[in-house]
């Protein structure tokens, strides 16, 4: 029986160590280019930005990412998760990046590295059109309102409620927006806090039912995609940002905004504005 020599084992160990070391030395951009795929955590429950229709991902952000994909020659594969699981999943490396349109906040920029703004995310209120008791945002004082669980919208609504005489009666938390809209239709809440793209789209789709209270009560904010705030992950987002700046300058982002949101947002194309909260 022939046994490999010690030198054979040593050579094999050297080859394995060299291969492993090379893989470990690659940053995230190099690794996704090697496999041709970026794994994206996303909550597909947020029309008109990211949602599903007949099992297919749809929306403004989805179409924008398709343009980025074409420019970069990479596939972006979605993993649909509830929003409360999105950022913890990104933080622990379950996904390469977050492809949900997430509000830029002071707390998040400490842990995550954002794309250039892909939409404006100022938070406002949507209500039942027939409810004459709610004419401005301040009219929610003393009433039951809602917001999505674990989001910046919930925190902003809490802060805003403190500025109202007597505050609000209750802020109910929802796993997804549709649950909140259903409760609003049923009369269990009088209004729901969401970013302007979401509520403007909902009111556009059901103009006989919903109405948006303008101006928005929240400070001006922006939405973006995210990777972990590490040297390993930044090169991927830097490349994505180059493409986003190009799409912004070419007017292709404006075209998508008009298609899905009904307006041109005039987004910054050179940097992520410092968050106000």
N, C-alpha and C positions, 0 to 999 in steps of 0.2 A: 504494500500500500504506500502511495506517495503522499507525503505531507508537504505543504508549502513551506518554504524556508522563511526564517525570521525576516530576511530582507524583503520578501514578498509582502509580508504583513506590514512592514514599515512603509513600503511604497504605497500600499492601499490606504493606510492611515494618513499618509501625507496628502494623497489625492482627495480623500474625504474632507480633511481639514481645510485644504485649499478651496474646495468647492463651497463648503459651509461658510468659511470666512468671507468669500466673495459675495455670497448671498446676503450675509449679515451686514456687509459694508454698503449695500445698495440702499438708497433712500426710497421712500414710498413711490415717487414718480418713476424711478427706474424699475421697481418691482411690478407696478401695474403695466408699464410698457412691455415688460418681459412676458406677462401673461395676457396682455391685450384687453384687460378688463378692470374697471373700477367698481367695487362693491359699495352701493349707496344705501344707507339707511334712510327711510322716508316714510312719512305718514300720509298715505293716499286717501285722506279724508278731508281735504281742504280746497274745495273748488273756489275760485277758478285756477288756483296755483298748481296743486297736485291732487288728482283724484282718479278713480277708476270708472270706466264705462264699459260694460260687457267684458269685464276681465282685463281691459287694456288701460295702461296708465295714460292719462290725459291732462291737459292744462297748460297754462302759460309757462310755468317753470319747466315742465316736461318738454315742451317744444323748444324752449331756449336751450336746455341741456342737449337736445338732439343736434342743434347747430354747433354747440361746443364739441360734441362727440365727433361730428363730421370733420371739424377743423383739426382736432387732435389725433384722429384715427384710432380712437379708443371706444370700447363699448362700456356703457354705464349700466350696470345691472342693479335693479331696485330690490330691496328687501323691505317689505311693508311692515311697519311696527307702530304701535300706539305712541303718541307723542311723549308720554311720561317715560317710555323706554328708549327714546331716540338718543338723547344726549348721554345717558349712562352707557348705552351700547357703543356710541362713538368713543367715549372716554376709555372704555376697556378694550377697544380694538376689534369689536365685532364687525365694524364696517370701516372702509377706507375713508369715507366722508359722509356727511349729512347732506342729502339733496332735497330736504324740506326747506321751504322759505322761512327761515327763523329770524326773529327780530334781533338786531345787534344791541346788546346791553353791556353795561360796564362789567357785570359779574361774568358774563360769557366770554368776553374778549380776554379775560385772564386765563381761561382754559382752552379756548378754541380760536383758530385763525380763520377769519371770514373771507369770503369772496367779495369782489366789488358789489355794490348794491344791485339787486336784480328787480326790486320793486320797493315802493314806499309802504311802510308798515305802520303808519300812525293809527292809533286805536280809537275807534268810535263806537257808537251804539246803533243797533238795528232794533226796530220795534214793529208792532202791528200797525198797519196803516190806519185802521179804523179807531185806534185808541187816541181819542182827542185829549186825554189827560196828560199825554207826554208830547210836548211841543219842542222842548230843548233838552239837552243832556241833564241839566240841573233838575228837571222834573222827576227824576228817578228817586229823589229824596223820600225816605220812608217806605220805599217799595222793594219788592224782591226782584233781583236781577241775576244774570248768569254770566259765566266765563269758562273757558276751557281749563281743565285741571293742569296744574304744573306749568302754566305759561306766564309770560310777562304781562299778558292782557289781564289776568287775574290780579296780579300785583298792582297794576296801574288803576284798575277799577277800585281796589281797596283804598289806594291813596286818594283817588278822586272822591270817593264816598266820604272820606274824613273831612273834606272841604265843604260838604253840604250840611245845611241845618238839620241836625238830628241824624245825619248819615243815611244809610239805607237799612231796610229791615233785615235783609239777608242777601248774601252772594252765594249762589249755588254753583257747584263745580260739575263740569261735564267732561267725559272722556273724548267726545267729538262734538263738533259744532251742530250736527244734525239733531242730536239729542236736545240741545238747548233750543233750537228752532222749534222742535216739536212741543216742548214745554211752553214756549211762548205762544204758539197757536192754541194750546190747551188752556192758556190763562194762568199757568203756574208761575211764570215770571213775566215782567213787563218789557224787558229789553235784554239784549245779549251783547257783550263787548267782544269785538273782533277787529282785526286790521281792516283798513278801508277796502283793499282789494276783495276780501271775502264778502263783506256786507254789501258793497256796491254791486257785486255780481249776483248775490242772492236777491237783492231788491230788483235788479234788472230782470232776472228770471221769473220773479213772481211780483210784478209791479202792482197787482191788485191786492196783494196780501201784506207785503213788507215795505218799510220806509226807513231810510237812513237819516239819523239826526246829525246835521251839519251846523257848524264846524265840528270836527272830531274833538273829543275832550282831552285826548292824550297828546303829549309833545311829539313833534315831528320825528319819525323813526324810519329806519330802513331794514329791509329783509335781505338775507344772503344765505349762501351755502357755507359749510364749515368743514374743516379738518382739525385734528388735534394741534394745539399750539406747541409744536415741537420742530426742531431742525429737520427731523426725518420727514415730516408731513408737509412742511411749507413749500418745497419745490413743486409739488403737484398743484397746489392752489395758485402759486405764482404763474404757472403755465395756463391754468384756467382763466386767471385774471387778464392775461394778455389777449386771450380770445374774446372775453367779455368786453374789453375796451374796444377791440376791433368791431364787434357787433354793434356796440353803442354808437361808434363813429359812423358806421355805414348806414344807420337808420333801421337795421333789421330788428333791433330791440323795440324801437318805436312801433314798428308794424305789428309785432306780437302783442304789445300793450294795448294798442287800439283794438285788435281782434278780440282779446279776452277781457279787457278792463274798460274799454270805451274811451280811454284817455291816453295821452302821452305823459309820462311821469317826469321827464327831464332829469334822469338820474345822474349822479356824479360818475365820471368815467375814469378818474385818476387815483382815487383813494377811497377808503371806507371812512365816512365821517365819524368823528368821535361821538359815541352814544351819549345821550342826555340823561339817561337813568340806568 
